[in-house]
């Protein structure tokens, strides 16, 4: 389960998964189900297309500024037209009836999420970007007209390519205009939840381990954190707690590991998770911090049990 967290959240998840692979020998693509939301949707595309590597972030001879500029050029595509009517229909009118954050859904925005489709295809290729992985994969967005989450990759969802699904899942209101697919408009799946961990219950059978990476649900805040950082973490923790309760209720034997950024990593990835200049620093801080994270007995014992392959005995191997 790869949660939302913007550009720095994606960098955190990439580094965490690569560290897990080094420590356990487990390839994240071996997961029976992968679910991604917003920044986690991009990482999902990498995982399911054998593109999770250092080159996904930093190319040989890159300077940090080169990485930031490359991401910025892909992600931040200027919006040519301001669709005020989308805001009136999907944000203002529902917002008057039910005041809250829904007021901002569909609002005019300076950028178009189409640049995100190019970013995905630049990493996994045109063909993979226009198709869907053969292994169970879900990308979560929010359908503006239906006012509910849309789980691309599920049987009830429309057929889309991975690049379009990532763009729809990552279209943050106010920053990106709603992303159109066929005759529907979609925004960031994070407007409902940063994790959507309960989507895993759509698997064909109960799973023995659920691994959740939640960049926006940290349980320990960094010093001098801004008020909205703490607010997002509290909201993220509450949603995740409810989702994990659903999983435990349905699958009582399933074990769960939740990884979220410690304060040292938060210092690199915040206060603006969409700051392209913080991607490399977040990646590096995560690599360093994961040593301590994996050393925690309640984390390593479960990962060691479920993910580390055991060599067969000599007698078994001969047979």
Order of alpha helices (4+ residues) and beta strands (2+ residues): alpha-beta-alpha-alpha-beta-alpha-alpha-beta-alpha-alpha-beta-beta-alpha-beta-beta-beta-alpha-beta-alpha-alpha-alpha-alpha
